[in-house]
Amino acid sequence: MHLRVFQHVPFEGLGAISDWVAGRGAEIEFVRWFNGETPPAGNRDPDLLVILGGPMSVNDEEQLLWLRTEKEAVRRALADGVPTLGICLGAQLMAASLGAAVYPNPEKEIGWFAVHAASGAASDALLSLAEPLTVFHWHGETFDLLPGAMCLASSKACAHQAVQFGPRAIGLQFHLETTAESAALLVAHCSDEMEHGPYVQCPREVLGVSPSVYRAIHAQLFRLLDALVGEAQ
């Protein structure tokens, strides 16, 4: 298995995705856009593309010129049917690459809040939530739902929490890959974003959840990754 990872800042990595990859002997190829890297020309499509998060906006093209190049790379991957998981900024890049507007959400979401299944999800949905799931959030933007895209999950603060863009492509505004270590890194690097608000927790709340919360989101993550690469559930 060949996993390609689009990374935007050093402190947002694979998290628990590394555990899923470890048992598959996968080759991992990082494309660190913040270091001026791009996908190798003429390289074969990966078996799975993971587009990680980052504190920037997809609309920051004037300051970060590589965002234009990355959007085109994401658009090509989706057009080619590459199984793709976009996380937070990654989901917004998927939406933007297909022409959707990305803009500030009415509320920031930072911390542990529940998402629930959206009504009317089709039988081929990649993400299935039998009941509300408490997940980790760190985002302030959202995006429009394009024709043909399917919303699979929502929260009180954000309507489009999980969106399926095709048979093998899904964007999550939330972070199923979060570990205690990766949550601590976000707090260390982005605590200035933790402004007071109804859906913004303090560092103590963010870092104080029990191991069972992490186990629940990682189980959901592994099911989703299995579905993306077509493994039996």
N, C-alpha and C positions, 0 to 999 in steps of 0.2 A: 504494500500500500504506500502511495506517495501522498503526503499531506503538505500542502502549501499554506503558509501563514502570512497574512498581511499584518504587519505590526507598525504602530504609529508612535509609541513612546516606549522607552526601555522598561518602565515599571508596570506595564500591562501586558502580561504574557498568557500562556495557555492555561494556567491554573490546573484544574482537575481534568482538563482535556488530555494532559500529559499521562494521567493514569489510564485513560481509555486507550491511548496510543501505545502505551508500554506493552500491552499484551498482544499486540498485532505485528510487532517487528516492523513498524512503519518507518519509512524515510521521511524526515521532517525538513522542509526547505523554508527558511524564513526570508521574507522580503521586507527589509527594514526601510520603509519609505522615508523615515526621518533622517536616515543616513545617506539618502540619495540612491538607494538600491531600486531596481525594477526587476520584474520577472525576466528570466533569461529568454532571449529571442529564440524562437523556433523550438522551445522546450515543449514536451508533451503536456497535455492537460493533466492536472493532478486528479487523484481519486477523490479528494476532498479539499475544498478551499475554505479556510477559516479566516474571517476578517475581524480583527480584534477592535477593541475600543480605544478611546483616547480623549483627552480634554478639549481638543480643538473642535470646530464646527466644520461640517462639509462645505459651508459657505465661505470659508477662510482662504479662498483660492488666491487672492491678491498677496497674502502673506506667505502662504504655503503653496507654491506653484505645483508641487508634486501631486496635490489633490486632483488636479485635472487629469493627469496621467493615470492616477489610480482609478478614478471613476471610469475611464475608458477601459482599463483592464478588467474592472468588475463587470462592466456592460458586456464585454466579450465573453467572459466566463459564463454569465447568465445566458447569453445567446447560444453558447455552445453546449448548454445543459450540464455544466460542471456542478456536481453536488456542492452546495455552498451554505455555510452558516455565517451570518453576520451578527456581531454582538455589539449592541449599543451604537457607537459611531459606525460600526460595520453595517448594522441594519440601515442606518441613515444613508450610508454610501450606496447600498444596494438600491434604495428608493430613489436617491438622486440620480444615479446612473441610468435609471429608466425614465427619468423626466419628472419625478414627483417633487413638489415643493417641500423643503425642510425648513422649519421655523421654530421659535421658542414655544414650548408647551406652556399652557396657563400656569402650571405649577412645576417646580423642580421636584424630582424624586431622588432622594439620597437616603439609603438605609434599607431596612427589611420591611417590605409591605407585600400584601397578597395580590396575586393575579388570579383571574378566573376565566374559564372558557367562554369565548364569545359564542353567541347563538348562531346556528346555521352553518357550522363548520362541516365540510364535506367528508365523505368516508375516507378519502385519500389524504387527509390532513396529516402532516408530519408530527405535529405536537398534539397530544390529547391529555387534557386535564380533567380527571374524574371529579375533582373537588378543588376549591381554592388552594393555591400553593404559595407559601411565603417565600419570596425570592429577594435577591439583592439588586438594588437599583443604584445607578449613579448617572443621571442624565437630566438635561434641562431642555432638550429639543424633541420634536416629534415630526411626523411627516404625513402627507396626504395618502390616502389609499387609492392606488391606481386601478383602473378597470382591469379585471382579471386577477388582481391580487386578493388574497383571502385573509381576513383578520381572524386569528385563532385565540387570542387572549387579550384581555383588557384589565385595567385597574381603576380605582376610584379617581386617580389623578390623570390617567392617560388612556385614551381610547384604543390606540394601536400599539399594544405591547408585544405581540407576536404576529408576524405577517408572513404568509407563504406566497412567494413570488412565482412559483412554478412547481412542477412535480418533485424537484430535488433541491429546492432553494428556500431558505427561511431566514428571516431577520428577527432578532430578539432585542427589545429595548433593555431588557434586564440581563443579569449575569448568572447563568447556571453554573459557570465554571469557577465561581469564586471560592477561594479557600481562606482560612484564617490569615494566612500569610499575604495573599493578594489583597484582601480587604485592608490589612494594616498598611500596605504600600500605598493604596489609594488615599487613605487618611493622611499618611505622611506627606504625600506630594500634592494633594488637592484639597486640604482642609479649608482653604480660603473660599471654597465653593459652598461650604456648609453654613449658608445663611439661614436665619430663622424662617421657618415656614411650616405649614401643616404636614408636609410630607418630607421633611428634612430632619433626620435624627442627628444626635450629637455623637462624637467619637465613642463615648462609653457605650451607647446603645448599638452602634454599628459593630463594635468589636466584641460585644458581650454575649452574643448568641451561643446556644449550646451546640455541641457537635452533631446532635440529631438533625438540626436545621441544615447543616452542610450535607449530611448524608442524604437527606430528602432531595435537595436540588441536584446533587450529583447523580442520583439514581435516575431522575428525569432527564438530565443531560445525556447519560449513556444511552437511554432509550432513543432519544432524538438522534444522536450520532449513528446508532445502529440503523435507524430508519433512513437516514440520509445516504448511507453507503449500501443500503439494500440488504442488510443482514437480517436474519429471522428474528422476530421479537420473542 
